[in-house]
Amino acid sequence: NDELAACGIPATILGGLGSEYSDFDMVGSDSYGGTALAMTHLVSLGHQRIGLISGLSRGSSLASRLDSYTDFLQQHDIPIEKDLIVKCPYGQEFGRRSMAQLLELTNPPTAVLAANDILAIGALQAIREAGLRVPQDISIVGMDDIYAISVTTPPLTTVAKQKHTLGWQAAIFLLERIQGEAPSTPRRHALPCRLITRGSTAPPG
C-alpha cells in the first residue's frame, strides 16, 4: 500500500476487499456471500457433511470463504469438523490431493465446496480415480464459473462472479480519481455472486 501510494498515480484495486490497501478504492466480489449461497444449496439438498477445499492465500477475500463456511455451519447447528477442511495452494493437482485426503476419512463428506473452479476440477479427478461418481456418490461445487467447468463431465455447479461489471465499476472509480471527482475516503464495493446449478450436485446417496 505504501509503495503504491508513494507513486502518486491514481489506482483502483481490483480483487480483494481487505484492508491491506487502505488508501485506495477497491472493487471485488462478495466471496463470503457466495460461499453462503453454495452452502445453502448443498444443505437444501440434504447434505450435512460438507467438506471444504480452502486455498491458501494472503488475501482476506479468499480467507472469507473459510469464515463463511464455518459461520454457516454454526448458524445451522451443524458440527464443524476440522478433518473436513483441507487447506492447500491453488492448482488442479492440489485440488486432486486434497480431495483424495477427504476420501480417505473413515466417514468422508457427501459434498465438497472448493475455493475455486481449478481446485474443483482436481477434486473431480480424484473422485473418478477412487471409482466414485459425481453427483451420485459425492457432490462438488466450485467458485468463479470459468469456462472449463461448463464442459466437464458432469458440468460443475459453481458460484459465479460478475466479472464484466466488476471491471466496469473499477474503471469508473479510477476515472473519478483521475478527474478529481472521487470522495476523499477510499471506497469499498462488493458485487454479489450468484449460484449456477449444473450436474455436479444432488441429494446424498
C-alpha positions in Angstrom: 0.0 0.0 0.0 2.7 2.5 1.0 4.8 1.9 -2.1 1.8 2.3 -4.4 0.7 5.4 -2.6 4.2 6.9 -2.9 3.9 6.6 -6.7 1.3 9.4 -6.7 -0.6 7.7 -9.5 -4.4 7.2 -9.2 -5.1 3.5 -8.8 -8.0 1.1 -8.1 -7.5 -2.3 -6.6 -9.3 -5.0 -8.5 -10.0 -8.1 -6.4 -9.7 -8.4 -2.6 -11.7 -6.2 -0.3 -9.5 -6.4 2.7 -7.7 -3.6 4.5 -4.2 -4.2 3.0 -4.7 -1.3 0.6 -6.3 1.2 2.9 -5.5 4.2 0.7 -7.2 3.0 -2.4 -10.6 2.3 -3.8 -11.3 -1.5 -4.0 -13.8 -3.4 -6.1 -14.3 -7.1 -5.6 -16.8 -10.0 -5.3 -18.7 -10.9 -2.2 -17.0 -14.2 -1.7 -18.4 -14.5 1.8 -21.9 -14.3 0.5 -21.1 -16.5 -2.5 -19.9 -19.2 -0.1 -23.1 -19.0 1.8 -25.1 -19.5 -1.4 -23.2 -22.7 -2.1 -23.6 -24.0 1.4 -27.4 -23.1 1.3 -27.7 -25.1 -1.9 -25.9 -28.2 -0.5 -27.8 -28.2 2.8 -31.1 -27.7 0.9 -30.3 -31.0 -0.9 -29.9 -32.7 2.4 -26.1 -32.6 2.9 -24.8 -32.3 6.4 -21.2 -33.5 6.0 -19.8 -30.9 3.7 -16.0 -30.7 3.1 -14.1 -27.5 2.2 -11.0 -27.4 0.0 -9.7 -24.0 1.1 -7.0 -22.4 -1.0 -4.0 -20.8 0.8 -3.7 -17.1 0.2 -2.6 -13.9 1.8 -5.7 -12.1 0.6 -8.5 -11.6 3.0 -11.2 -12.1 0.3 -10.1 -15.8 0.0 -10.0 -16.3 3.7 -13.6 -15.1 3.7 -14.6 -18.4 2.1 -13.4 -20.3 5.2 -15.0 -17.7 7.5 -18.3 -18.0 5.7 -18.2 -21.8 5.7 -17.6 -22.0 9.5 -20.2 -19.3 10.2 -22.8 -21.0 8.1 -22.3 -24.4 9.9 -22.6 -22.7 13.3 -25.7 -20.8 12.3 -27.3 -24.0 11.1 -26.2 -26.1 14.2 -24.0 -28.3 12.0 -20.9 -29.5 13.8 -17.6 -28.1 12.5 -15.2 -31.0 11.8 -11.6 -29.9 11.3 -11.0 -33.1 9.3 -13.4 -31.9 6.6 -11.4 -28.7 6.0 -8.3 -29.1 3.8 -6.1 -26.1 3.1 -3.8 -26.2 0.0 -2.2 -24.0 -2.6 -4.3 -23.1 -5.6 -3.9 -25.6 -8.5 -5.6 -28.6 -10.0 -3.1 -31.1 -8.6 -3.5 -29.7 -5.1 -7.3 -30.0 -5.5 -6.8 -33.6 -6.5 -4.6 -34.4 -3.5 -7.0 -32.6 -1.1 -10.0 -34.5 -2.4 -8.1 -37.7 -2.1 -7.3 -36.8 1.6 -11.0 -36.2 2.3 -12.0 -39.5 0.6 -9.5 -41.4 2.9 -11.5 -40.3 6.0 -13.4 -43.1 7.8 -16.6 -41.0 7.3 -15.9 -38.9 4.2 -18.1 -35.9 3.2 -21.1 -36.3 1.0 -20.4 -32.9 -0.6 -17.4 -30.7 -1.1 -17.1 -27.0 -1.8 -13.8 -25.9 -3.5 -12.5 -22.4 -3.1 -12.2 -22.0 -6.9 -13.0 -24.0 -10.0 -9.5 -25.2 -10.7 -9.5 -26.9 -7.3 -12.9 -28.3 -8.1 -11.6 -29.8 -11.3 -8.8 -31.5 -9.4 -11.4 -32.8 -6.9 -13.4 -34.3 -9.7 -10.3 -36.1 -10.9 -9.7 -37.6 -7.5 -13.2 -38.8 -7.2 -13.0 -40.6 -10.5 -9.7 -42.1 -9.6 -11.3 -43.5 -6.4 -14.0 -45.2 -8.6 -16.8 -42.9 -7.3 -19.3 -40.9 -9.2 -20.4 -37.2 -9.2 -23.1 -36.5 -8.1 -24.4 -40.0 -7.2 -21.7 -40.6 -4.6 -20.5 -37.1 -3.8 -21.5 -33.6 -4.9 -19.0 -30.8 -5.8 -19.4 -27.0 -6.0 -16.7 -24.7 -7.3 -16.3 -20.9 -7.4 -15.6 -18.4 -10.3 -17.5 -20.0 -13.2 -14.6 -20.4 -15.6 -15.4 -21.9 -19.0 -13.7 -25.2 -18.4 -16.2 -26.4 -15.7 -19.2 -26.0 -18.1 -17.7 -28.8 -20.3 -16.5 -31.2 -17.6 -18.4 -34.5 -17.1 -20.6 -33.7 -15.4 -20.6 -29.9 -15.7 -19.9 -28.4 -12.3 -22.2 -26.3 -10.1 -20.4 -23.1 -9.3 -20.6 -19.7 -7.7 -20.3 -17.1 -10.5 -18.9 -13.6 -10.1 -19.9 -10.5 -12.1 -16.6 -10.2 -13.9 -17.6 -7.7 -16.5 -19.4 -5.5 -14.0 -16.5 -5.7 -11.6 -14.1 -4.4 -14.2 -16.5 -1.7 -15.3 -17.0 -0.4 -11.7 -13.3 -0.4 -11.1 -12.7 1.7 -14.2 -15.4 4.1 -13.1 -13.7 4.5 -9.7 -10.4 5.1 -11.4 -11.7 7.7 -13.9 -13.3 9.6 -11.0 -10.0 9.6 -9.1 -8.1 10.9 -12.2 -10.7 13.6 -12.8 -10.8 14.7 -9.1 -14.4 13.7 -8.7 -14.0 10.9 -6.1 -14.6 11.3 -2.4 -11.6 11.6 -0.1 -12.4 8.4 1.7 -11.4 5.3 -0.2 -14.4 3.3 -1.4 -15.1 -0.5 -1.0 -17.6 -2.0 -3.5 -18.5 -5.7 -3.2 -20.6 -7.2 -6.0 -22.9 -10.1 -5.1 -22.3 -13.6 -6.6 -24.9 -16.0 -8.0 -25.2 -19.8 -7.9 -25.2 -21.7 -11.2 -26.6 -25.1 -10.7 -25.3 -27.8 -13.1 -24.9 -31.5 -12.9 -22.4 -32.0 -10.1 -24.8 -31.6 -7.1 -27.6 -33.9 -6.0 -29.1 -35.2 -2.7 -26.7 -37.5 -0.8 -26.9 -41.1 -1.9 
